[in-house]
Amino acid sequence: MAECGASGSGGGSSGDSLDKSITLPPDEIFRNLENAKRFAIDIGGSLTKLAYYSTVQHKVAKVRSFDHAGKDAEQEHEPPYEISVQEEVTARLHFVKFENAYMEACLDFIRDHLVSTETTVIQATGGGAYKFKDLIEEKLRLRVDKEDVMTCLIKGCNFVLKNIPQEAFVYQKDADPEFRFQTNHPDIFPYLLVNIGSGVSIVKVETEDRFEWVGGSSIGGGTFWGLGALLTKTKKFDELLQLASRGQHANVDVLVRDVYGGAHQTLGLSGNLIASSFGKSATADTEFSREDVAKSLLHMISNDIGQLACLHARLHGLGRVYFGGFFIRGHPATMRTISYSINFFSKVAGRRAAELTAGPGASLPSELGVGGLGPALASAGSRRQGEVQALFLRHEGYLGAIGAFLKGAEQDNPDQYSWGENYAGSSGLMSSPPGLGPAQRARSGTFDLLEMDRLERPLVTLPLLRDPSSYVPDTVNLTDDALARQYWLTCFEEALDGVVKRAVASQPGSADAAERAEKFRQKYWDKLQTLRHQPFAYGTLTVRSLLDTREHCLNEFSFPDPYSKVKQRENGVALKCFRRVVRGLDALGWEERQLALVRGLLAGNVFDWGAKAVSDVLESDPQFGFEEAKQKLQERPWLVDAYDAWLQRLKGPPHKCALIFADNSGVDVILGVFPFVRELLSRGTEVVLACNSGPALNDVTHSESLLVAERIAAMDPVVHSALSEERLLLAQTGSSSPCLDLSRLDTGLAALVRERGADLVVIEGMGRAVHTNYHAALRCESLKLAVVKNAWLAERLGGRLFSVIFKYEVPAREAAPAT
């Protein structure tokens, strides 16, 4: 974030003790620079944030039908389709944050490695843009275009709130964990942005392009820095904060108990509230420590800003207040004091409003002045949340650079796309940049990285969510649950050898596959170690984020689909069994067939290569098949068993349209899902079958499902007619994850759901129905079914390995409006 004109050698880590050349591997910092197309830069008083857009070539596994022209028939042992690995070009945004002390060395490296001749201009913002303008133009031979600081900040803020689901957090120092991430509301507007640089600017943001400055103060970060330098003789901003973190402000401030003695309890006040900042300095005979003075100053500035922000938020009826600026910049000390201040004044204002509503009552004593916060309010975060919430951003330091980049790229319409954080190339909150060894980590704090990949299509919220604003995809928060966190991190560590082996095996013709696989191993292992110590690095830690990080790291080293050959083989085997399975189902009576269909869905779901208990069986017993999987299933009653209610519902009228989220390739989709789809079609229900847009583990992809459906249609008239009449539609989810986030789905899928009037959602598989969406509330009927293929998780749920979850949920009827 732009530092609003705060300049000088302070702020951030000092460059005095650092070499003026880059000692870290530059290609790990300025990645893919040779394909950079456009630049933007945000220069503050101590930190520079560089943004650039590049095109990234990466491998993708493509599937297509064999060309049988001129052949009499398909060969008996021929796979159902062919796979080819092709190069594909996608767009990526890179953001690099470094100390101004490295400015010249960084510009030299960029100049020496910049290949593109398209770039002629660099957008610049921040107070330091004027100071370094000539240097940038000389080094890069690019014209510097200055962009408005506030406009860039707001454009950047809107961008991260829309594209990074776990961007905003509440900070609670004494909680475990101290970072509480918020689910982004589908509509991010309106909100209040409080930028604390040298002074304070308060901006009300109403839409993408409409915002207004509503207030501010000259008492801000520069005040803390300047007065702190005068009072403590400490010139460096971070050192001043370190002093404050060790101080006791009560030695300097007059507290409420100092004014009222024991009477403060009868007034309903905490004795630890600050009645007068620095009040004791007028009468004390001894000198105060620098630590105590810094702590008192920090509280005084923070309380003033907190009250001002709270009053503006209430004046404009806003509950969401985002804080940023160099005063914040991820410092626990400033986040803590700002949070407590907002929470306190929000409660005071709320209590006063309640008193006015209820009639005459006790008011706050005037001696409290503007009020304050002391150690006794350390537990304030655990009380009922105030009406106004102090929110911080994981990437607040990049807002100015992001906004400047977007301003310069308006002709490319970057806002029409959705973007996703690339965990493989991003440092994470308060962690070291990726790719650095232990010897380099001591110096790595000077560089911080963020990468965002452009997605092929915009992502939107599933229209069937009951309350999108309260939807949380993940079932278990591993940041909160230390026992679960340690188990799953260990689980992913132990599975790493198998993933490396599978990656190498997927590219038998590649000479460097083993070398790339080892690089993948090291990168993912480093990520897991970072998450052990900083589970909040990429937002709330979940099984989904661990899986997604692994997929990002595999893609980073050109392993786009390690299970492509496995899926091809298993799809071929399952297709050969389809006719026999369908004939067996058709021979059953109606009620017996419904249970057999559900058992088939569950048995198919056993074939999950992401589950070690299953992959061990599949590796050791190639003959393990559909019937063997049925024998593994828990007998009824299941661990979660709503089958009787589902059967009763099937005796009623058919659903209009079912949306089914499929899981695995092979037996799962062909012998489990498609027979179930076929039965729904026979009942007169339209079906939208949604599969992943990109590969993850052995999950079926949309392109694979198209080929599988084509082969099934050639064997089955029910599926054939449904496809030709568009009663069966195959759609992509927009995801490349083994899990499912219903708030980020392909816009085309959402349109289909609306157009067809879907009134049933079926979610199958552990990743989609247990690790995520187990508690998802929908506005229509839903089935969530899975086989628990992890012994630890099964025991936690009160069951055993291969326990069955079958949830049938009907939304509660909404109350009729009052007449």
C-alpha positions in Angstrom: 0.0 0.0 0.0 1.2 3.5 -0.7 2.7 5.1 2.4 1.0 8.5 1.8 4.2 10.5 1.6 6.0 9.1 4.7 9.6 9.3 3.6 13.1 9.1 5.1 15.2 6.2 6.3 12.8 4.9 8.9 9.6 2.8 8.2 10.1 -0.9 7.7 13.5 -2.5 8.1 16.4 -0.1 7.7 18.5 -0.5 4.6 21.7 0.6 6.5 22.7 -3.0 7.4 21.8 -4.4 4.0 23.9 -4.7 0.9 22.5 -2.7 -2.0 22.6 -5.7 -4.2 20.2 -8.7 -4.3 21.7 -11.7 -2.5 18.6 -13.9 -3.0 18.0 -15.7 -6.3 16.5 -13.0 -8.5 14.7 -15.5 -10.7 12.8 -16.6 -7.6 11.7 -13.0 -6.9 11.0 -11.6 -10.4 9.5 -14.7 -11.9 8.8 -15.0 -15.6 10.1 -11.6 -16.2 11.1 -12.4 -19.8 7.3 -12.6 -20.6 6.3 -9.5 -18.8 3.9 -7.2 -20.7 3.0 -4.3 -18.4 4.3 -2.8 -15.2 3.1 -0.7 -12.3 4.9 0.5 -9.2 3.9 1.8 -5.8 6.7 3.5 -3.9 6.3 4.4 -0.3 8.7 5.9 2.2 10.5 2.6 2.8 8.9 -0.1 0.7 8.4 -0.5 -3.0 5.7 -2.7 -4.5 6.1 -3.7 -8.1 3.4 -5.2 -10.2 3.6 -6.8 -13.7 1.6 -8.9 -16.0 3.1 -11.9 -17.8 2.0 -14.7 -20.0 2.8 -18.1 -18.6 3.3 -21.2 -20.7 2.4 -24.4 -19.0 1.5 -28.0 -19.9 -2.0 -29.2 -20.0 -3.3 -32.7 -20.6 -5.9 -32.8 -23.4 -8.2 -35.7 -24.2 -10.0 -36.4 -27.4 -11.8 -39.3 -29.2 -9.7 -41.6 -31.4 -10.2 -41.0 -35.1 -11.6 -44.3 -36.3 -12.0 -43.2 -39.9 -11.1 -46.1 -42.2 -11.2 -48.7 -39.4 -13.8 -51.4 -39.3 -14.2 -51.3 -35.5 -12.5 -50.2 -32.3 -9.8 -52.5 -31.0 -10.8 -54.6 -28.0 -8.0 -53.3 -25.8 -8.0 -49.8 -27.1 -8.4 -47.0 -24.4 -11.6 -45.0 -24.6 -9.8 -41.8 -25.7 -6.3 -40.5 -26.4 -4.3 -38.1 -24.2 -1.9 -35.5 -25.4 0.1 -33.0 -23.4 0.1 -29.6 -25.0 1.4 -26.1 -24.2 -1.1 -23.5 -23.2 -0.7 -19.8 -22.5 -2.4 -18.2 -19.5 -2.1 -14.8 -17.8 -0.6 -14.2 -14.4 -0.2 -11.1 -12.2 3.1 -10.8 -10.2 3.5 -8.6 -7.2 6.9 -8.1 -5.5 7.4 -6.1 -2.4 11.0 -5.0 -1.4 12.8 -2.3 0.6 13.7 0.9 -1.1 17.3 0.1 -0.3 17.1 -2.5 -3.1 15.6 -0.2 -5.6 18.5 0.3 -7.9 19.6 -3.3 -7.9 16.0 -4.5 -8.6 15.7 -2.0 -11.5 19.0 -3.2 -13.0 17.9 -6.8 -12.9 14.5 -6.0 -14.5 16.3 -4.0 -17.2 18.7 -6.8 -18.0 16.0 -9.5 -18.2 13.1 -7.6 -19.8 12.5 -9.0 -23.2 9.2 -7.5 -24.3 9.3 -4.4 -26.4 5.6 -3.7 -26.0 5.9 -2.0 -22.7 6.6 1.7 -23.0 4.9 3.1 -19.9 5.0 2.2 -16.2 2.1 3.4 -14.0 3.3 4.8 -10.7 1.7 5.7 -7.4 2.7 6.5 -3.9 4.6 9.4 -2.3 7.9 8.1 -3.5 6.9 8.0 -7.1 8.2 11.5 -7.6 11.4 10.9 -5.8 12.4 7.8 -7.9 10.8 9.0 -11.2 14.1 9.9 -12.9 15.8 6.8 -11.7 13.0 4.5 -13.0 12.9 6.2 -16.4 16.7 6.0 -16.7 17.0 2.4 -15.7 14.0 0.9 -17.4 13.7 3.3 -20.3 9.9 3.5 -19.6 7.9 6.6 -19.2 6.5 7.0 -15.7 2.7 7.9 -15.6 1.6 9.1 -12.1 -1.7 7.7 -10.8 -3.8 9.1 -8.0 -3.0 7.4 -4.7 -6.5 7.0 -3.3 -8.0 5.8 -6.6 -5.3 3.1 -6.8 -5.8 2.0 -3.2 -9.6 1.6 -3.7 -9.3 -0.2 -7.0 -6.7 -2.6 -5.4 -9.0 -3.1 -2.4 -12.0 -4.0 -4.5 -9.8 -6.4 -6.5 -8.6 -8.4 -3.6 -12.0 -8.5 -1.9 -13.6 -9.9 -5.0 -10.9 -12.4 -6.0 -9.4 -13.7 -2.8 -12.0 -15.4 -0.6 -9.8 -15.4 2.5 -8.5 -11.9 2.2 -10.0 -10.0 5.2 -9.4 -10.9 8.9 -10.1 -9.8 12.4 -7.0 -9.6 14.6 -7.2 -10.8 18.2 -3.8 -10.9 19.8 -4.6 -13.1 22.8 -6.7 -15.5 20.9 -5.5 -18.8 19.3 -5.2 -18.2 16.5 -5.0 -14.4 16.5 -6.1 -14.2 12.8 -9.8 -14.8 12.3 -10.5 -14.8 8.6 -13.8 -13.6 7.2 -15.9 -15.0 4.4 -16.2 -12.3 1.8 -19.8 -11.1 1.2 -20.9 -11.6 -2.4 -21.5 -7.9 -2.5 -18.4 -6.2 -1.1 -20.0 -2.8 -1.1 -20.4 -0.5 0.7 -17.5 -0.3 3.1 -15.2 2.2 4.8 -11.4 2.3 4.0 -9.3 3.9 6.7 -5.8 4.5 5.3 -3.3 5.4 8.0 -0.2 6.8 6.5 1.4 10.0 7.7 -2.1 11.2 8.5 -5.5 9.4 8.3 -7.8 9.3 5.3 -11.3 7.9 5.6 -13.1 6.9 2.4 -16.6 5.6 1.9 -16.6 3.1 -1.0 -20.1 2.6 -2.5 -19.4 0.9 -5.9 -16.5 -0.1 -8.2 -16.2 3.5 -9.4 -18.0 5.6 -6.8 -16.2 6.6 -3.6 -15.8 9.8 -1.5 -13.4 11.1 1.1 -15.6 11.5 4.2 -13.0 12.5 6.8 -9.5 12.2 8.1 -7.0 13.5 10.6 -3.5 14.9 10.8 -2.9 12.6 13.7 -1.7 9.4 12.1 1.3 7.2 11.5 3.5 10.2 10.9 2.5 11.6 14.3 3.4 8.3 16.1 6.7 8.2 14.3 7.5 11.8 14.8 6.5 12.1 18.4 8.1 8.7 19.1 11.4 10.0 17.7 11.3 13.1 19.8 10.3 11.2 23.0 12.4 8.1 22.7 15.3 9.2 20.3 14.4 6.2 18.1 14.3 7.2 14.4 13.2 3.8 13.0 9.5 3.0 12.8 9.8 -0.7 13.4 12.1 -0.2 16.4 9.6 2.2 17.8 6.9 -0.5 17.6 9.3 -3.0 19.2 9.7 -0.6 22.1 6.0 -0.2 22.4 5.4 -4.0 22.5 7.6 -4.2 25.6 6.1 -1.2 27.4 3.5 -0.8 30.2 1.4 2.3 29.4 -0.2 2.3 32.8 3.1 3.7 34.2 2.6 6.8 32.0 -1.2 7.1 31.6 -3.8 8.1 34.2 -6.3 5.3 34.4 -10.0 5.4 35.5 -9.1 3.8 38.8 -6.6 6.6 39.4 -9.4 9.1 39.1 -12.3 7.3 40.9 -10.5 4.8 43.1 -12.8 1.9 43.9 -15.9 3.9 42.9 -15.3 3.1 39.2 -17.1 -0.3 39.8 -20.3 1.5 40.8 -20.2 3.5 37.6 -19.9 0.3 35.5 -16.4 1.1 34.3 -13.2 -0.9 34.1 -10.5 0.6 36.3 -8.0 -0.1 33.5 -9.5 2.3 31.0 -7.3 5.3 30.1 -8.7 8.5 31.5 -5.7 10.6 30.3 -2.9 9.7 28.0 0.5 10.7 29.4 -1.4 12.1 32.4 1.2 11.0 35.0 4.1 12.7 33.2 3.0 16.1 34.6 3.5 15.1 38.2 5.9 12.2 38.2 9.4 12.8 39.7 11.1 9.9 37.9 11.8 9.5 34.2 9.7 7.0 32.2 11.3 4.2 30.2 11.3 4.5 26.4 9.2 1.4 26.2 6.4 2.8 28.4 6.4 6.1 26.6 6.2 4.3 23.2 3.3 2.1 24.5 1.4 5.1 25.8 1.9 6.9 22.5 0.7 3.9 20.5 -2.5 3.7 22.5 -3.1 7.4 22.3 -2.8 7.5 18.5 -4.7 4.2 18.0 -7.6 5.2 20.2 -8.0 8.5 18.4 -8.1 6.8 15.0 -10.4 4.0 16.3 -12.9 6.5 17.7 -12.8 8.6 14.5 -13.3 5.5 12.3 -16.1 4.2 14.5 -18.0 7.5 14.4 -17.7 7.7 10.6 -18.8 4.1 10.2 -21.9 4.7 12.4 -22.6 8.1 10.7 -22.8 6.3 7.3 -24.4 3.1 8.6 -21.4 0.9 7.7 -20.3 -2.2 9.6 -17.2 -3.1 7.6 -14.2 -1.0 8.1 -10.9 -2.0 6.4 -7.6 -0.6 7.7 -4.4 -0.2 5.8 -1.4 2.0 5.4 2.2 1.9 6.6 1.0 2.3 10.2 -0.7 -1.1 9.9 1.5 -3.1 7.5 0.9 -6.4 9.3 2.3 -5.1 12.6 0.6 -7.1 15.5 1.0 -4.1 17.9 -0.9 -1.7 15.7 -3.5 -4.2 14.6 -4.1 -5.1 18.2 -4.6 -1.5 19.5 -6.8 -0.5 16.5 -8.9 -3.6 17.0 -9.5 -3.0 20.7 -10.2 0.7 20.0 -12.9 0.0 17.4 -14.4 -2.8 19.5 -14.6 -0.6 22.6 -16.0 2.5 20.9 -18.5 0.4 19.0 -19.8 -1.0 22.2 -19.9 2.4 23.9 -21.9 3.8 21.0 -24.2 0.8 20.9 -24.8 1.1 24.7 -25.5 4.8 24.5 -28.0 4.1 21.7 -29.7 1.5 23.9 -29.9 4.0 26.8 -31.5 6.6 24.5 -34.0 4.1 23.2 -34.8 2.8 26.7 -35.1 6.3 28.3 -33.1 8.0 31.0 -30.2 6.2 32.4 -26.6 6.5 33.5 -24.2 8.0 30.9 -20.5 7.8 30.7 -18.6 10.3 32.9 -17.1 13.3 31.1 -13.7 12.7 32.9 -13.2 9.7 30.7 -12.6 12.1 27.8 -12.3 10.3 24.5 -11.7 7.1 26.5 -9.0 4.5 26.0 -8.0 0.9 26.3 -5.7 -0.9 28.7 -4.6 -4.5 29.4 -7.9 -5.3 31.1 -9.6 -5.2 27.7 -7.3 -7.8 26.3 -10.3 -10.2 26.4 -12.6 -7.8 24.5 -12.3 -9.9 21.4 -14.0 -12.8 23.2 -17.1 -10.7 24.1 -20.0 -10.0 21.9 -18.8 -8.3 18.8 -19.4 -4.6 18.4 -21.6 -3.2 15.7 -18.5 -1.9 13.8 -15.7 -4.4 13.0 -12.1 -3.6 12.4 -10.9 -5.7 9.4 -7.4 -6.0 8.0 -6.2 -7.4 4.7 -3.7 -10.1 4.0 -2.4 -8.2 1.0 -3.0 -4.6 2.1 0.6 -3.8 1.2 -0.2 -4.4 -2.5 -3.4 -2.4 -2.9 -1.7 0.6 -4.4 0.4 -1.4 -6.9 -2.7 -3.5 -7.8 -4.7 -0.4 -8.4 -2.0 1.3 -10.5 -1.7 -1.8 -12.6 -5.5 -2.0 -13.1 -5.6 1.7 -14.1 -3.0 1.0 -16.8 -4.7 -2.1 -18.0 -8.2 -0.8 -18.4 -8.2 -1.4 -22.2 -7.7 -5.2 -21.5 -10.8 -5.2 -19.2 -9.1 -7.2 -16.3 -12.3 -6.8 -14.2 -14.2 -9.0 -16.6 -12.2 -12.0 -15.5 -11.9 -13.9 -12.2 -8.5 -14.3 -10.6 -7.1 -16.8 -8.1 -4.2 -16.7 -5.7 -1.4 -19.1 -6.8 -0.2 -20.6 -3.5 3.0 -22.0 -5.2 4.3 -18.5 -6.1 3.0 -16.5 -3.1 4.7 -15.8 0.2 1.7 -15.9 2.4 1.0 -13.8 5.5 4.1 -13.2 7.6 6.1 -16.0 5.9 9.2 -16.1 3.8 9.1 -16.0 0.0 8.7 -19.4 -1.7 11.7 -21.3 -3.0 14.2 -20.0 -0.4 16.4 -22.4 1.6 17.1 -22.1 5.3 20.3 -20.2 4.8 18.5 -17.5 2.9 15.6 -17.1 5.3 17.4 -14.8 7.6 17.5 -12.1 4.9 14.2 -13.0 3.1 12.0 -10.6 5.1 13.0 -7.9 2.6 11.1 -9.6 -0.2 7.4 -10.6 -0.3 5.6 -12.2 -3.3 2.0 -12.5 -4.5 0.9 -14.2 -7.7 -2.6 -14.2 -9.2 -3.6 -16.5 -12.1 -6.3 -15.4 -14.5 -9.1 -17.9 -14.7 -10.7 -18.8 -18.1 -14.2 -17.7 -17.1 -15.7 -15.5 -14.4 -16.7 -17.2 -11.2 -20.0 -16.5 -9.4 -22.0 -17.8 -6.4 -24.4 -20.8 -6.9 -27.9 -19.2 -7.0 -29.2 -22.0 -4.8 -27.3 -21.0 -1.7 -29.8 -20.1 1.0 -27.6 -17.2 2.4 -24.5 -16.6 0.3 -23.2 -14.0 2.9 -22.9 -16.7 5.6 -21.8 -19.6 3.4 -18.5 -21.2 4.6 -17.3 -24.0 2.2 -15.1 -25.8 4.7 -16.3 -28.1 7.4 -13.3 -28.0 9.7 -11.0 -25.0 10.4 -7.6 -26.5 10.9 -6.3 -23.2 12.2 -8.5 -23.6 15.2 -8.3 -27.3 15.6 -4.7 -28.0 16.6 -5.1 -31.8 16.8 -6.7 -32.0 13.3 -4.1 -29.6 11.9 -1.2 -31.8 13.1 -2.9 -34.9 11.8 -3.6 -33.6 8.3 -0.2 -31.9 7.9 1.5 -35.2 8.8 -0.9 -37.0 6.5 0.1 -34.8 3.5 3.8 -35.1 4.4 3.5 -38.9 4.4 1.7 -39.0 1.1 4.3 -36.9 -0.6 6.5 -39.9 -1.8 3.4 -41.4 -3.5 2.6 -38.2 -5.3 6.1 -37.8 -6.5 6.1 -41.4 -7.8 2.8 -40.9 -9.6 4.0 -37.6 -11.2 7.1 -39.2 -12.6 5.1 -42.2 -13.9 2.7 -39.9 -15.6 5.4 -38.7 -18.0 7.5 -41.8 -18.9 8.9 -40.1 -22.0 10.3 -37.1 -20.2 14.0 -37.0 -19.4 13.7 -34.4 -16.7 10.5 -35.7 -15.0 12.3 -37.0 -12.0 14.2 -33.8 -11.5 11.1 -31.7 -11.7 9.3 -34.0 -9.3 12.0 -33.5 -6.7 11.6 -29.8 -7.1 7.9 -30.2 -6.6 8.6 -32.3 -3.5 10.8 -29.6 -2.0 8.5 -26.8 -2.7 5.4 -28.5 -1.3 7.4 -29.8 1.7 8.5 -26.2 2.5 4.9 -25.0 2.2 3.8 -27.7 4.7 6.5 -26.6 7.1 5.4 -22.9 6.8 1.9 -23.9 7.6 3.0 -25.9 10.6 4.4 -22.6 12.1 2.0 -20.2 10.4 -1.3 -21.9 9.7 -2.8 -18.6 8.8 -0.4 -17.9 6.0 -2.9 -18.3 3.2 -6.1 -17.6 5.1 -8.0 -20.2 7.1 -6.1 -23.5 6.9 -8.3 -26.4 5.7 -8.0 -29.7 4.0 -9.2 -28.0 0.8 -6.3 -25.4 1.0 -3.8 -28.2 1.5 -5.1 -30.1 -1.5 -5.2 -26.9 -3.6 -1.6 -25.9 -2.6 -0.4 -29.3 -3.7 -2.2 -29.0 -7.1 -0.6 -25.5 -7.6 2.9 -26.9 -6.8 2.4 -29.8 -9.3 1.4 -27.3 -12.0 4.3 -25.2 -11.2 6.7 -28.0 -12.3 4.6 -29.0 -15.3 2.7 -32.0 -13.9 -0.7 -30.9 -15.1 -2.5 -34.2 -14.6 -0.5 -37.0 -12.9 -3.5 -39.3 -12.9 -4.4 -38.9 -16.6 -3.2 -42.5 -17.5 -4.9 -43.9 -14.4 -8.2 -42.2 -15.4 -7.9 -43.3 -19.0 -7.4 -46.9 -18.0 -10.2 -46.9 -15.3 -12.7 -45.2 -17.6 -12.0 -47.9 -20.2 -12.6 -50.7 -17.8 -15.7 -49.2 -16.3 -17.3 -48.5 -19.8 -17.0 -52.2 -20.6 -19.0 -53.0 -17.5 -21.7 -50.3 -18.0 -24.2 -52.5 -20.0 -24.1 -55.3 -17.5 -24.6 -53.0 -14.5 -27.6 -51.3 -16.2 -29.2 -54.6 -17.1 -28.9 -55.8 -13.5 -30.5 -52.6 -12.2 -33.3 -52.7 -14.7 -34.1 -56.3 -13.6 -34.8 -55.2 -10.0 -38.1 -54.0 -8.6 -38.6 -50.2 -8.2 -37.9 -50.0 -4.5 -35.0 -52.5 -4.6 -33.5 -50.6 -7.6 -33.5 -47.3 -5.7 -31.3 -48.7 -2.9 -29.1 -50.5 -5.5 -28.6 -47.1 -7.3 -27.5 -45.4 -4.0 -25.2 -48.3 -3.1 -23.7 -48.0 -6.6 -23.1 -44.3 -6.1 -21.4 -45.1 -2.8 -19.4 -48.0 -4.1 -18.2 -45.8 -7.0 -17.1 -43.2 -4.5 -14.7 -45.7 -2.9 -12.4 -45.4 -6.0 -10.5 -42.3 -4.8 -6.8 -42.3 -5.4 -6.5 -39.4 -3.0 -7.3 -41.6 0.0 -4.4 -43.7 1.1 -6.6 -46.6 2.4 -7.9 -46.9 -1.1 -4.8 -46.3 -3.2 -3.0 -49.0 -1.2 -5.7 -51.5 -2.1 -5.8 -50.4 -5.8 -2.0 -50.6 -6.0 -1.8 -54.1 -4.5 -4.9 -55.6 -6.0 -5.5 -54.7 -9.7 -8.6 -57.0 -9.6 -10.4 -54.8 -7.0 -13.6 -53.7 -8.7 -17.2 -52.4 -8.4 -18.5 -55.5 -6.6 -15.6 -55.6 -4.2 -16.1 -52.0 -3.4 -19.8 -52.7 -2.5 -18.5 -55.3 0.0 -16.4 -52.6 1.7 -19.5 -50.4 2.4 -20.9 -50.1 5.9 -24.2 -51.9 6.3 -27.3 -49.9 7.2 -28.0 -48.1 9.3 -25.2 -45.9 8.0 -23.3 -43.4 10.0 -25.5 -40.7 8.7 -28.6 -42.3 7.2 -31.5 -40.3 5.7 -32.2 -42.9 3.0 -35.7 -43.7 4.1 -36.7 -40.0 3.8 -35.1 -39.9 0.3 -37.0 -43.1 -0.7 -40.3 -41.5 0.5 -39.6 -38.4 -1.5 -39.0 -40.5 -4.7 -42.6 -41.7 -4.3 -43.8 -38.2 -4.9 -43.6 -36.1 -8.0 -40.3 -35.9 -10.0 -37.9 -33.1 -9.5 -37.8 -30.5 -12.3 -34.0 -30.5 -12.6 -31.1 -32.0 -10.7 -27.7 -30.5 -10.4 -25.1 -33.2 -9.8 -21.5 -32.5 -8.8 -19.5 -35.6 -9.8 -16.3 -36.8 -8.1 -14.0 -39.5 -9.5 -13.4 -40.9 -12.9 -13.9 -44.5 -13.8 -16.2 -46.7 -11.7 -17.5 -43.7 -9.8 -18.8 -41.6 -12.7 -19.6 -44.4 -15.1 -21.1 -47.2 -12.9 -22.2 -45.0 -10.0 -23.3 -41.5 -11.3 -24.5 -42.3 -14.8 -27.0 -45.1 -13.7 -28.3 -42.6 -11.1 -28.6 -39.9 -13.7 -30.4 -42.4 -16.0 -33.0 -43.2 -13.3 -33.7 -39.5 -12.8 -34.1 -38.9 -16.5 -36.5 -41.8 -16.7 -38.6 -40.1 -14.0 -38.8 -37.0 -16.1 -36.1 -35.0 -14.3 -33.6 -32.9 -16.3 -30.0 -33.3 -15.2 -27.1 -30.9 -15.2 -23.9 -32.9 -14.6 -21.1 -30.7 -13.4 -17.5 -31.8 -13.4 -14.2 -30.0 -12.7 -12.8 -27.7 -15.4 -9.3 -28.8 -14.7 -7.7 -31.9 -13.3 -7.2 -32.8 -9.6 -6.2 -36.2 -8.4 -8.4 -38.8 -10.3 -11.4 -36.5 -10.3 -13.3 -36.6 -13.6 -12.9 -33.4 -15.7 -15.5 -31.8 -17.9 -13.6 -32.8 -21.1 -13.4 -36.4 -19.9 -17.1 -36.4 -19.0 -18.0 -35.4 -22.6 -16.2 -38.3 -24.0 -17.5 -40.7 -21.4 -21.1 -39.5 -22.0 -20.6 -40.0 -25.8 -19.6 -43.6 -25.3 -22.4 -44.3 -22.9 -25.0 -42.7 -25.2 -23.8 -45.2 -27.9 -24.8 -48.0 -25.6 -27.9 -46.6 -23.9 -31.0 -45.1 -25.5 -32.1 -43.3 -22.4 -28.8 -41.3 -22.2 -28.7 -40.9 -25.9 -32.1 -39.3 -26.2 -31.5 -37.1 -23.1 -28.3 -35.7 -24.6 -29.8 -35.1 -28.0 -32.9 -33.4 -26.5 -30.8 -31.4 -24.0 -32.5 -32.9 -21.0 -29.0 -34.0 -19.9 -26.4 -31.2 -19.9 -22.8 -31.5 -19.1 -21.2 -28.4 -17.6 -17.9 -27.3 -16.0 -17.6 -26.1 -12.4 -14.8 -23.6 -13.0 -12.7 -25.5 -10.4 -9.6 -27.6 -10.5 -9.9 -28.7 -6.9 -10.8 -32.0 -5.2 -13.1 -30.0 -3.1 -16.0 -27.6 -3.9 -16.6 -23.9 -3.2 -20.2 -23.1 -4.1 -19.3 -19.4 -4.0 -16.9 -19.7 -6.9 -18.5 -21.5 -9.7 -18.4 -21.1 -13.5 -20.8 -18.4 -14.6 -22.2 -20.7 -17.3 -23.1 -23.3 -14.7 -24.9 -20.7 -12.6 -26.9 -19.6 -15.7 -27.9 -23.1 -16.4 -29.1 -23.6 -12.8 -31.3 -20.5 -13.1 -32.5 -21.3 -16.6 -33.5 -24.9 -15.8 -35.0 -24.2 -12.4 -32.8 -26.7 -10.5 -34.6 -28.0 -7.4 -32.3 -30.8 -6.3 -28.5 -30.6 -5.7 -26.5 -33.9 -5.4 -23.0 -33.6 -4.0 -20.9 -36.7 -3.8 -17.5 -37.6 -2.5 -15.4 -36.8 0.7 -13.8 -33.7 -0.8 -17.0 -32.1 -2.0 -19.6 -33.4 0.6 -17.5 -33.9 3.8 -14.4 -31.7 3.8 -16.5 -29.0 2.2 -20.3 -28.3 2.1 -21.3 -30.7 4.8 -23.1 -27.8 6.5 -24.0 -25.9 3.4 -27.6 -24.7 3.5 -29.4 -24.6 0.1 -32.8 -23.2 -1.0 -33.7 -26.5 -2.5 -33.5 -30.2 -1.7 -30.1 -31.7 -1.5 -28.3 -35.0 -1.3 -24.8 -35.2 0.2 -23.3 -38.6 0.1 -19.8 -40.0 0.6 -17.8 -43.0 1.9 -15.4 -42.0 4.6 -12.1 -43.4 3.4 -9.8 -42.1 6.2 -9.7 -44.0 9.4 -8.8 -41.0 11.6 -11.7 -38.9 10.2 -14.1 -41.8 10.5 -13.3 -42.3 14.1 -13.7 -38.5 14.7 -17.2 -38.8 13.2 -18.0 -41.7 15.4 -17.7 -44.4 12.7 -15.1 -46.7 11.1 -13.3 -46.9 7.8 -15.7 -47.0 4.9 -18.6 -45.6 7.0 -21.3 -44.1 4.8 -22.7 -40.6 5.0 -26.1 -40.1 3.3 -27.6 -36.7 4.0 -31.0 -35.8 2.5 -31.9 -32.2 3.4 -35.1 -30.3 2.7 -35.0 -26.5 3.3 -37.3 -25.2 6.0 -40.3 -23.4 4.6 -40.0 -19.6 4.8 -42.6 -18.0 6.9 -45.5 -16.3 5.0 -45.3 -12.5 5.1 -47.4 -10.8 7.7 -50.7 -9.4 6.4 
